[in-house]
């Protein structure tokens, strides 16, 4: 049984829904909305930050984000781009993202990020489930 097979129309619909979650990540980061960011995760999610900090569960993710996000975007704006989606099952996807930070006038700030978001479809909505942020050195 092939559990990864999706017809093309369903695949396109699901990829668009996944892109909307990534856009919500970008929006919550750009607008420094830690609770909106945390709400994108499953309650039992795992997140490893770009500097290797491991966070377990939405509450721990929310507490960390409330500490680090306010004020972090005052001189820059994040840009997130979905670059690849691998459906592990129709309701589970590995999503590779290109993450960039730009000055308010559009110049790159620092190195790119290359997050991997494992997402699961819960009650009809895609949720961040197991995520790893990775800094790309010398990008």
N, C-alpha and C positions, 0 to 999 in steps of 0.2 A: 504494500500500500504506500503510495507516494503522498506523504502528509504535507509536503511543501508546495504542491501544485495549486496554483490559483489561475483561473482564467484571466485573460489579459485585462478585461474591463474591471474585474474585482481587484486585480493587482494595482492598476492605476488608481482606483478609488482609495485603496488602503494606503498607498504611497502618499497620496494627497493628504489623507488624514494624519499620517505620520509627520509630514512636512508642517502641518498646522501645529502639532505639538512642539516641534523644533522652533517654529516661529514664536510660539508662546514662551519658550525658554528665552529666546532672544529678547522678546518684549519685556519679560519680567526682569531680566538683567539690565537692559537699557534703562528701564524706568525704576530700577532699584526696588522691586516688589518681592521681598523674600517670601511672603506667604503665598503669593501667586506661583512663585517658583516651586515651593515645597508641595503645593497642591497637585503638581504634575506627576508626582511620584506615587507608586503604590505604597500602602502603609508599611510594608515590610521590605522596602527597597534597600539596595546597597549602592553607595556612591563613593568613589575614590576621587579626591580632588586632584588637580593638576600637580600638586606638590606631595601627593601620596597619602594624604590623610584619609583614613577609612571611616565612613559614616554608615551606621546601620539603623534603618528605619526612618520614616518620614519625620518624626519628631526630632531626632538628632540632626537630620539634614536641615530642618527648619531652624533649629537653634543656631547651628553653625552659620547658616545663610543670614540670619538676622544680625549676627555679629560682624560679618565681613562685607555684606553688600552695601549697606547705607554709606554713601559717600564715595564708593569705589568707581562710579561712572561719571564723576563730575567733570572730568576733562577728556572723556573718551566715550565711544559708543561701540557696542559689540555687533558683529555681523556673523550669523550662523548660516551655513549652507549644507543641505543634505547632499552628499556626494555618492552614497551607495546604500542600498537597502537589500539585505539578504533575509528572505523569509525562511526561518528555521521550521516553522509550522505556520499555517494560515493566521494564527493568533499570537505568534511570537516572531519578532524581527530584530536583527542586528542592524543598527543604523550608524553609518560612518558620517561624521560631520566635520566640516572645515569651520574653524572658529578663528575669527580675526578681531582685533581691537583697532579702532581707528580714532585719530584725533577728531575733534569736532569739525575740522575742515577737511577730513578725509584721508589724512596721512596715516600709514601703518604705525602702530605702537607695539614694540616688543615682538616676540616670536608668535607664530600661529599656534593654535591648539588643534588637536586631532582627537576629539572625543569619540568614544564608542558608546552608544546607548543601546542596551538590550531593552526592548519594549515589549509589553504584553497587552493584549486587548482584554480589558476587564469591563464587563457590563456594557459592551458596545463602544468603549472609549480606549484609545491607546494610552498607556501609562509607562513612565520611566520605571524600570525594574532593577536593572543592574548597570551602572554607568561608570565609566573610567575616563577621566579627563587626562590628556597627555599633552605636554608642551612639545612643540616641534622646534628643536634648536636650530639656529641658523637657517630659518625659512626664507 
